[in-house]
């Protein structure tokens, strides 16, 4: 487990569990592992990593603690990633889940709570992850299990031994095929599922009318409308608006510190849920004046998903408007330029883009994006000049890291 994953898991545990819940789980863990000689005799750091993984998994999956497949996968996680024998892993997982339920970490739910729903939710989450660290953090169930989710059917065909609980392989294969058909018909179909599970987590059984197949597209369109500046788009549906706020999809808007809420704005999650639809249907391939008024999640989605944005348009945006964009969006623009025509990303062009960026974090983002390119002599010179001329530690770190990667 990399240090970045550890940091994300620590942040996830502290964000999802209050001090009392965390301390209660830790006491239970200590008592439970006293009965497991392999764990009780292990070094303190090893026990600490195991507890972190368990606490993160329980907090992240608090809506699924009573689902059989979650229990089974968590046992597999302890076996594969921590080397805990199966019978001892079963004891630890069973008792920790019971302790979490007794603490009230889970909300009992009668709808969408079976094994198939959990596997669907897990695969939808895995499909959204951008890299291996994000994948491991997203579900917190170990690299082996998560890699199988992401690779999908190919991994199912290659499975050996007891990897990923064979009795659930056929169910997972069926889910992947079904989601593939949905996505073929509607490219942002997975976002309907993400929205559904966010609403369920916030509303429980009472959210049933909002997660119907005919309801989700209407709700997603309403969220898009909010993102386009129509903050009162849900004013006539206060119950839905309140549910979306509790689901962290929307945030209440209260300008100038007023107590009275006058509308809503998108949260980061709301931007991610609607970015695909916005990129392919609403704004498509346009990077014009309106682009700079969009939230950064939409900007990222448009840059990454649009197929007809020209190289020249990206160059113009990077050189003339870099300081209007977040570093993440600027990094995506340079990465897209390399994807379209890497040979045209010359050292001279990179110098021009870097000189147009006034802020250090923009320069660092540009340099990070170049890792996807080819280390030609003029690009090496352009990056090396930043390493020697800048006073920013962040820019020097990015430049040094890139030069190390290119010259190894």
Secondary structure by P-SEA (a helix, b strand, c coil): ccaaaaaaaaaaaaacccaaaaaaaaaaaaaaaccccccccccaaaaaaaaaaaaaaaaaaccccccaaaaaaaaaaaaacccccaaaaaaaaaaaaaaaaaacccccccccccaaaaaaaaaaaaaacccaaaaaaaccccaaaaaaaaacaaaaaacccccccccaaaaaaaaaaaaaaaaaaccaaaaaaaaaaaaaaacccccccccccccaaaaaaaaaaaaacccccccccaaaaaaaaaaccbbbbbccccccccbbbbcaaaaaacaaaaaccccccccccccccccaaaaaaaaaccccccaaaaaaaaccccccccaaaaaaaaaaaaaaccccccaaaaaaaaaacccaaaaaaaaaacccccccaaaaaaaaaaaaccccaaaaaaaaaaaaaaac
